[in-house]
């Protein structure tokens, strides 16, 4: 832990030593945006779109350099750099933000959203602001969201009912809510770095994992499994965040430009994500992967106690009710 703190401190010093963000109003302002996806991933393309849009809207006064593939550090290190103002913008997964804000843990609740339409309805409303603002007290805030797909199970057999998961060793994210979900399904949860999943599947250390179709193909996991079951138990976004230190130095006009650009990038990303997901499914099917579409009701019933926990929680209860009312109030 001490070594990690020293490493982050050194990176902060190196970055700040070359930082000319706001020194001279007559000079171009330079900013950094970090994320963990590869350069071929839709997330990177959307971040480039965002940066280009800001550059154009500001008539070249604001230039944002996009750093992909964790070039400036892991997601956790990126958060620390964001808090220090050494990184200006960062796209972070909701699952990782859960470690910094209990509000974000809602996204790990299985079947919080009925479907993708319900998810977009919530995230395109004022409800999203509850999430974005929940990290302001610790040094950064959300600006907009980007689709990251629905998480489903992939392994070497069809998953048609919760019973089919019993005893399987599945890689899981280090989330209390996800672990509780896996326990409800009878899964032998195996925490593991996502970068180790391919080898884990190949060597039989784990029986499967859960993620979106696009990520299963982009990581090559489809090469070492045979079945993908559309349980779609979690739909969660990636979030574009800005450091408080950076944000407070922008003029109101600049804030407006950046907010507009981030929202435009969100819409662009929706179309790009859908297109790339369709392409990924075609590629996986061509390689022999079988896709299954189980009845979700038994899975929903199995995790009902988790919904009771969140609906009665002081921190998340109100937001949970707002999200559910979008469909239950119809």
RAPE-V502468 format. One line per field, one symbol per residue. ss: DSSP state (h for helix, s for strand, l for the rest). psi: psi as a letter, one per 20 degrees, with the letter a starting at -180 (. if undefined). burial: # if it has 9 or more other C-alpha atoms within 8 Angstrom, else .. A space follows every 10 residues. Layout:
# RAPE-V502468
ss = ???
psi = ???
burial = ???
This chain:
# RAPE-V502468
ss = lhhhhhhhhh hhhhhhhlll llllllllss ssssllllll lhhhhhhhhh hhhhhhhlll lsssssslll llllhhhhhh hhhhllllss ssshhhhlll lhhhhhhhll lllllhhhhh hhhlllhhhh hhhllhhhls ssssssllls ssssslllll lhhhhlllss sslllhhhhh hhhhhllsss sllhhhhhhh hhhllllsss slhhhhhhll hhhlllssss sssssllsss ssshhhhhll lhhhhhhhhh hhhhhhhhhh hhhhhhhhhh hhhhhhllls ssllllhhhh hhlhhhhhhh hlllllhhhh hhhhhhhhll
psi = gggggggggg ggggghhjpk gkgphiqppp rppqrirrii qhgghhhggg ghgggghjkj hopopporkk hjrrhghhgh hghijhpgqp pqqhhhhhii phgiihiiop kgphahgggh gghjaihhhh ggiijhijjr qqgrrppjrp prppbkrpoh rhhiipiqop pqqmpgghhh ghhhijqnpn pqqhiigghg ghijhqiaap argghhghij hihjrippom hlhpoqrqpo qqphgggiiq rhgggggggg hhhhhggghg ggggghgghg gggghhijpp pqmqpighgg hhjghhhhgh hiphhigggg hgghhhhii.
burial = .......#.. .#..#..... .......### #######... .######### #####..#.# ########## ....#.#### ########## ########.. ########## ###....##. ###...##.# ######..## ########## ######.### ##..##.### ###.#.#### ########## .#....##.# #....##### ####.##..# ##.####### ########## #######..# ...##.###. ######.### .##..##..# #.###...#. ##.#...### .##..##..# #....##### #######...
